[in-house]
Amino acid sequence: MAVWRKLAAPLLLCALFLLQTINVHARPANMSASKEKSPPTKDENEILPPDHLNGVKMEMDGHLNKDFHQEVFLGKEIEEFEEDSEPRRNRKKLIEIFTKVDYNKDKSVSAKEMQRWIMVKTEEHFQEAMVENKNSFRAVDPDGDGHVTWDEYRVKFLASKGFNEKEMAEKIKNNEDLKLDEETQEVLESLKDRWFQADTPPADQVLNEQEFLSFLHPEHSRGMLKYMVKEIVRDLDQDGDKKLTLSEFISLPVGTVENQQAQDIDDDWVRERKKEFEEVIDANRDGIVTMEELEEYMDPMNEHNALNEARQMIAVADENQNHNLELDEILKYSEYFTGSKLMDYARNVHEEF
């Protein structure tokens, strides 16, 4: 036992030395404080433009907004209709919504009533974005002077990605190389282009609160809506004529179909986009979508679009073909309107009132 104790001490010291050596050499060479990133903070979501815009028919990447119907029908109440929420509670809530949409209280919803409701719910999304924008603007305007420069925003953005804020501010001030990874640099370049687009004349690279709202939410500004459309067309336009044909619009995203399930998904994707192109976006039915047509389609506050959407929504559930929507129809097609299925939709509807 004494011999083992004598051997154990040097062995333990040797093991500790090896562990320390491995730990030291495991770190990349020339690791600076600016490149040693910590996990992104919650501020990142506050100051970055959102990937998804509620109440807008198309995403920034050109994909159709799958939740659009629910968003313009439910407004800010969309989160209450979750897949795992209680069906009876959802049923009661849907009946309450129906009575509100039924403005003249004749127990049916016309296209005009649905149009009015869609505009109200879209305005809710707009107001929600404006409230969020106030918090986001405060996050990038700590001195409260009501203006944010591009450099100030850059510092906050990089800090939200885990870079050292003071070090980044100093490097930007001295016009030094920031030594960013490729992905971060690409995002920053995209944000810079968007920032300059949101900067209304005279351009000074400084945004006030309203301009910052347009930066985060392009649907709030006609100029930024044009920019959003231009970016979408640029990504989909294959021949460079700044217009979209049906074949360009329905072209599958980059990727290969590996199995039948993926093929079915792709077939659905093409079918949905073809229908939207021919029946909605291509307003003059000439087989070409111009930037102006796409801009009108994308504008969430376009009343003509809201009326067309109202007619579409009613047509989906209008089983008796009277061009109106009754309560039993909306309950039966609850999944379309709310994203949530209701069980036993036809069971004594009137008892719920």
C-alpha positions as CSV (number, residue, x, y, z in Angstrom):
1,M,0.0,0.0,0.0
2,A,2.9,2.4,0.8
3,V,4.5,1.7,-2.5
4,W,1.1,2.5,-4.3
5,R,0.9,5.8,-2.4
6,K,4.4,6.7,-3.6
7,L,3.6,5.9,-7.2
8,A,0.1,7.6,-7.1
9,A,1.3,11.1,-6.5
10,P,3.6,11.4,-9.5
11,L,1.0,9.7,-11.7
12,L,-1.7,12.1,-10.6
13,L,0.6,15.1,-11.3
14,C,1.4,13.7,-14.7
15,A,-2.3,13.2,-15.5
16,L,-3.1,16.8,-14.5
17,F,-0.2,18.1,-16.6
18,L,-1.5,16.2,-19.7
19,L,-5.1,17.5,-19.1
20,Q,-3.8,21.1,-19.0
21,T,-1.7,20.6,-22.1
22,I,-4.7,19.2,-24.0
23,N,-6.9,22.0,-22.9
24,V,-4.4,24.7,-24.0
25,H,-3.8,23.2,-27.4
26,A,-7.5,22.6,-28.0
27,R,-8.1,26.3,-28.4
28,P,-7.7,27.9,-31.9
29,A,-4.6,30.0,-32.3
30,N,-4.8,33.8,-32.1
31,M,-8.2,33.7,-30.4
32,S,-9.2,37.3,-29.8
33,A,-11.9,38.6,-27.4
34,S,-13.9,39.8,-30.4
35,K,-14.1,36.3,-32.0
36,E,-14.8,34.4,-28.8
37,K,-18.6,34.5,-29.2
38,S,-21.0,33.6,-26.5
39,P,-24.5,32.4,-27.3
40,P,-26.8,35.0,-28.9
41,T,-28.7,37.1,-26.4
42,K,-32.5,37.7,-26.4
43,D,-31.7,41.1,-27.9
44,E,-30.9,39.5,-31.2
45,N,-34.6,38.9,-31.9
46,E,-35.5,42.4,-30.9
47,I,-33.2,44.2,-33.3
48,L,-33.1,41.8,-36.3
49,P,-35.8,42.0,-39.0
50,P,-38.2,39.1,-38.4
51,D,-38.1,36.2,-40.9
52,H,-41.9,36.1,-40.9
53,L,-44.3,39.0,-41.3
54,N,-47.8,38.5,-39.9
55,G,-50.6,39.3,-42.3
56,V,-48.3,39.5,-45.4
57,K,-49.1,36.9,-48.2
58,M,-45.5,36.1,-49.1
59,E,-42.3,35.5,-47.1
60,M,-39.1,37.5,-47.7
61,D,-37.7,34.4,-49.5
62,G,-40.6,34.2,-51.9
63,H,-42.4,31.4,-50.3
64,L,-46.2,31.7,-49.8
65,N,-47.3,32.4,-46.2
66,K,-48.9,29.2,-45.1
67,D,-50.6,30.8,-42.1
68,F,-52.0,33.8,-43.9
69,H,-55.6,32.8,-43.7
70,Q,-55.4,32.2,-39.9
71,E,-53.4,35.5,-39.4
72,V,-55.9,37.7,-41.1
73,F,-58.9,35.9,-39.6
74,L,-57.6,35.7,-36.0
75,G,-55.3,38.7,-35.7
76,K,-53.5,38.8,-32.4
77,E,-55.7,35.9,-31.1
78,I,-53.9,33.4,-33.3
79,E,-51.7,32.1,-30.5
80,E,-54.9,31.1,-28.6
81,F,-55.6,28.4,-31.2
82,E,-52.8,26.0,-30.6
83,E,-52.8,22.3,-31.7
84,D,-52.8,21.1,-28.1
85,S,-55.4,23.6,-26.8
86,E,-58.8,22.4,-25.5
87,P,-61.3,21.8,-28.5
88,R,-64.3,23.0,-26.6
89,R,-62.6,26.2,-25.6
90,N,-61.5,26.7,-29.2
91,R,-65.1,26.1,-30.4
92,K,-66.5,28.6,-28.0
93,K,-63.9,31.2,-29.0
94,L,-64.6,30.6,-32.7
95,I,-68.3,31.2,-32.2
96,E,-67.5,34.4,-30.4
97,I,-65.4,35.5,-33.4
98,F,-68.2,34.6,-35.8
99,T,-70.6,36.9,-34.0
100,K,-68.1,39.7,-34.2
101,V,-67.5,39.2,-37.9
102,D,-71.3,39.1,-38.5
103,Y,-71.5,42.9,-38.3
104,N,-75.3,43.2,-39.1
105,K,-76.2,40.2,-36.9
106,D,-78.1,38.3,-39.6
107,K,-76.4,35.0,-38.6
108,S,-74.3,34.9,-41.8
109,V,-71.1,36.5,-42.9
110,S,-70.9,38.3,-46.3
111,A,-67.8,39.0,-48.3
112,K,-68.0,42.7,-47.3
113,E,-68.2,41.8,-43.6
114,M,-65.3,39.4,-44.0
115,Q,-63.3,42.1,-45.8
116,R,-64.0,44.6,-43.0
117,W,-62.9,42.0,-40.5
118,I,-59.7,41.2,-42.4
119,M,-58.7,44.9,-42.4
120,V,-59.3,45.1,-38.7
121,K,-57.2,42.1,-38.0
122,T,-54.4,43.3,-40.3
123,E,-54.4,46.6,-38.4
124,E,-54.0,44.6,-35.2
125,H,-50.8,43.0,-36.6
126,F,-49.6,46.5,-37.6
127,Q,-50.2,47.9,-34.1
128,E,-48.5,44.9,-32.6
129,A,-45.4,45.5,-34.8
130,M,-45.4,49.2,-33.8
131,V,-45.3,48.3,-30.1
132,E,-42.5,45.8,-30.6
133,N,-40.6,48.4,-32.7
134,K,-40.6,50.8,-29.7
135,N,-38.9,48.2,-27.6
136,S,-36.5,47.3,-30.4
137,F,-35.6,51.0,-31.1
138,R,-34.9,51.6,-27.4
139,A,-32.5,48.6,-27.5
140,V,-30.4,50.2,-30.3
141,D,-30.9,53.8,-29.1
142,P,-29.7,53.7,-25.4
143,D,-29.0,57.4,-25.2
144,G,-32.6,58.1,-26.2
145,D,-31.8,60.8,-28.8
146,G,-34.4,59.4,-31.2
147,H,-31.8,58.6,-33.9
148,V,-29.6,55.5,-34.6
149,T,-26.6,55.5,-37.0
150,W,-25.6,52.5,-39.0
151,D,-22.4,52.1,-36.9
152,E,-24.5,52.2,-33.7
153,Y,-26.7,49.5,-35.0
154,R,-23.8,47.4,-36.2
155,V,-22.3,47.4,-32.8
156,K,-25.6,46.3,-31.2
157,F,-26.1,43.6,-33.9
158,L,-22.6,42.2,-33.3
159,A,-23.1,42.3,-29.6
160,S,-26.4,40.3,-30.0
161,K,-24.4,37.7,-31.9
162,G,-22.0,37.3,-29.0
163,F,-19.1,39.6,-30.0
164,N,-17.6,42.0,-27.4
165,E,-19.6,45.2,-27.7
166,K,-16.8,47.6,-26.4
167,E,-14.2,46.0,-28.6
168,M,-16.5,46.1,-31.7
169,A,-17.4,49.8,-31.0
170,E,-13.7,50.7,-30.8
171,K,-12.8,48.8,-34.0
172,I,-15.6,50.4,-35.9
173,K,-14.7,53.9,-34.6
174,N,-11.1,53.4,-35.7
175,N,-12.2,51.8,-39.0
176,E,-10.3,48.6,-38.2
177,D,-10.9,45.1,-39.7
178,L,-13.6,43.4,-37.6
179,K,-12.4,39.9,-38.5
180,L,-15.9,38.5,-38.8
181,D,-16.8,35.0,-39.9
182,E,-18.2,34.7,-43.4
183,E,-21.8,34.0,-42.3
184,T,-21.9,37.1,-40.0
185,Q,-20.4,39.2,-42.7
186,E,-23.0,38.2,-45.2
187,V,-25.9,38.9,-42.8
188,L,-24.3,42.3,-42.1
189,E,-24.1,43.2,-45.8
190,S,-27.7,42.3,-46.3
191,L,-28.8,44.4,-43.3
192,K,-26.7,47.3,-44.6
193,D,-28.5,47.3,-47.9
194,R,-31.9,47.1,-46.1
195,W,-30.8,49.9,-43.7
196,F,-30.0,52.3,-46.6
197,Q,-33.3,51.5,-48.2
198,A,-35.2,52.4,-45.0
199,D,-33.3,55.7,-44.8
200,T,-35.6,58.2,-46.4
201,P,-34.2,61.2,-48.3
202,P,-32.1,63.1,-47.5
203,A,-30.0,59.9,-46.9
204,D,-27.7,60.2,-43.9
205,Q,-27.4,56.6,-42.7
206,V,-29.4,57.6,-39.6
207,L,-32.8,56.1,-38.8
208,N,-35.5,57.6,-36.6
209,E,-38.1,55.4,-35.0
210,Q,-40.5,55.4,-38.0
211,E,-37.7,54.5,-40.4
212,F,-36.5,51.8,-38.0
213,L,-40.0,50.4,-38.1
214,S,-39.8,50.2,-41.9
215,F,-36.3,48.5,-41.6
216,L,-37.8,45.8,-39.4
217,H,-41.2,45.6,-41.0
218,P,-41.2,46.6,-44.7
219,E,-44.9,46.2,-45.0
220,H,-45.2,49.5,-43.1
221,S,-43.7,51.5,-45.9
222,R,-44.5,51.7,-49.6
223,G,-40.8,52.3,-50.4
224,M,-39.7,49.2,-48.3
225,L,-42.5,47.1,-49.8
226,K,-41.1,47.9,-53.2
227,Y,-37.6,46.9,-52.0
228,M,-39.0,43.6,-50.6
229,V,-40.7,42.9,-54.0
230,K,-37.5,43.7,-55.9
231,E,-35.6,41.3,-53.7
232,I,-38.1,38.5,-54.3
233,V,-38.2,39.0,-58.0
234,R,-34.4,39.1,-58.2
235,D,-34.3,35.7,-56.5
236,L,-37.0,34.1,-58.7
237,D,-36.3,35.8,-62.1
238,Q,-34.3,33.5,-64.2
239,D,-34.0,35.5,-67.4
240,G,-33.3,38.9,-65.9
241,D,-36.3,40.8,-67.3
242,K,-37.6,41.8,-63.9
243,K,-40.8,40.0,-64.4
244,L,-42.0,36.5,-63.4
245,T,-43.5,33.9,-65.6
246,L,-45.4,30.9,-64.2
247,S,-42.5,28.6,-64.8
248,E,-40.2,30.9,-62.9
249,F,-42.7,31.3,-60.0
250,I,-43.2,27.6,-59.6
251,S,-39.6,26.5,-60.0
252,L,-38.6,24.2,-57.2
253,P,-36.1,25.4,-54.6
254,V,-32.6,24.2,-54.8
255,G,-32.5,20.5,-53.7
256,T,-33.2,17.0,-54.9
257,V,-36.3,14.9,-54.4
258,E,-35.0,11.8,-52.6
259,N,-38.2,9.8,-52.0
260,Q,-41.9,9.7,-52.8
261,Q,-42.9,11.7,-49.7
262,A,-40.6,14.5,-50.7
263,Q,-42.0,14.3,-54.3
264,D,-45.6,14.6,-52.9
265,I,-44.5,17.7,-50.9
266,D,-42.9,19.3,-54.0
267,D,-46.0,18.5,-56.1
268,D,-48.2,20.3,-53.5
269,W,-45.8,23.2,-53.4
270,V,-46.0,23.6,-57.2
271,R,-49.7,23.2,-57.3
272,E,-50.3,25.8,-54.6
273,R,-48.0,28.3,-56.3
274,K,-49.6,27.8,-59.7
275,K,-53.0,28.4,-58.3
276,E,-51.9,31.6,-56.5
277,F,-50.1,32.9,-59.6
278,E,-52.9,32.3,-62.0
279,E,-55.9,33.2,-59.8
280,V,-54.6,35.9,-57.6
281,I,-51.2,37.5,-58.3
282,D,-51.5,37.8,-62.1
283,A,-54.2,40.5,-62.0
284,N,-54.6,41.0,-65.7
285,R,-54.3,37.3,-66.5
286,D,-51.6,37.8,-69.2
287,G,-49.3,35.0,-67.8
288,I,-46.7,37.5,-66.6
289,V,-46.4,39.0,-63.1
290,T,-44.8,42.4,-63.0
291,M,-43.3,44.1,-60.0
292,E,-46.4,46.3,-59.8
293,E,-48.7,43.3,-59.6
294,L,-46.6,41.6,-57.0
295,E,-46.4,44.8,-55.0
296,E,-50.2,45.1,-55.0
297,Y,-50.5,41.5,-54.0
298,M,-48.0,41.9,-51.1
299,D,-49.6,45.1,-49.7
300,P,-51.5,44.0,-46.5
301,M,-53.6,47.2,-46.4
302,N,-54.9,46.8,-50.0
303,E,-58.7,46.8,-49.6
304,H,-59.2,45.2,-53.0
305,N,-56.9,42.3,-51.9
306,A,-58.8,42.0,-48.7
307,L,-62.1,41.7,-50.6
308,N,-60.7,39.0,-52.9
309,E,-59.3,37.2,-49.8
310,A,-62.7,37.4,-48.1
311,R,-64.4,35.8,-51.2
312,Q,-61.7,33.1,-51.3
313,M,-62.1,32.3,-47.6
314,I,-65.9,32.1,-47.9
315,A,-65.7,29.9,-51.0
316,V,-63.6,27.3,-49.2
317,A,-66.4,26.6,-46.6
318,D,-69.5,27.7,-48.5
319,E,-71.2,24.3,-48.8
320,N,-74.7,25.7,-49.5
321,Q,-73.3,27.9,-52.3
322,N,-75.1,31.1,-51.1
323,H,-71.8,33.2,-51.1
324,N,-72.1,33.7,-47.4
325,L,-70.6,31.9,-44.4
326,E,-72.9,30.4,-41.8
327,L,-71.8,29.3,-38.3
328,D,-72.0,25.6,-39.0
329,E,-69.8,26.0,-42.1
330,I,-67.1,27.9,-40.2
331,L,-67.1,25.3,-37.4
332,K,-66.8,22.5,-39.9
333,Y,-63.9,24.2,-41.7
334,S,-62.3,25.4,-38.4
335,E,-58.9,24.0,-39.4
336,Y,-58.7,26.3,-42.4
337,F,-59.7,29.4,-40.4
338,T,-57.8,28.7,-37.2
339,G,-55.3,25.9,-37.9
340,S,-57.1,23.9,-35.2
341,K,-59.5,21.0,-35.7
342,L,-62.7,21.0,-33.7
343,M,-64.4,17.7,-32.9
344,D,-68.2,17.2,-33.3
345,Y,-68.5,20.6,-35.0
346,A,-72.2,20.0,-35.9
347,R,-73.3,19.1,-32.4
348,N,-76.1,21.5,-31.4
349,V,-74.4,24.7,-32.6
350,H,-77.1,27.0,-31.1
351,E,-76.5,25.8,-27.5
352,E,-73.2,27.6,-27.5
353,F,-74.8,31.1,-27.9
